[in-house]
Amino acid sequence: MHERSLVATILKQVERIAREQRAHRIRSIRLQVGELAGVEPILVQSAFDELKAETISPDCVLMIEHVPLTARCRDCERVVILKDLRFQCPCCHSTSLDIVEGDTVRLASIEIEEESVPE
């Protein structure tokens, strides 16, 4: 289950950022998960729910944003969303495509609560 190791890596990265920002806690994490990223969002959520208990913010919320598979056609130069993982341009029917997005997992944002500094 590589989703668990992926989530563990993301949580380490988020905690490092939180420490650098002198955060008291992490409120939320937003991930962008591409359709062709090779991970199952439900397993990512399950691993997150299990592993967050070991962090500085056991009440942190994970938001997963689905990113459709998008490509640029080399022939007609249009940027298109590929439905049903069909690697064919819906405009000109070419199969000469370059992936633009939708094949990665990306840490999009984190919301932190900073430590209050006495005045």
Buried (B, 14 or more C-beta within 10 A) or exposed (E): EEBBEBBBEBBEEBBEBBEEEEBBBBBEBBBBBBBBBEBBBEBBBBBBEEBBEEBBBEEBEBEBEEBEBBBBBEEEEEEBEBEEEEEBBEEEEBEBBEBBBBBBBBBBEBBBEEEEEEE
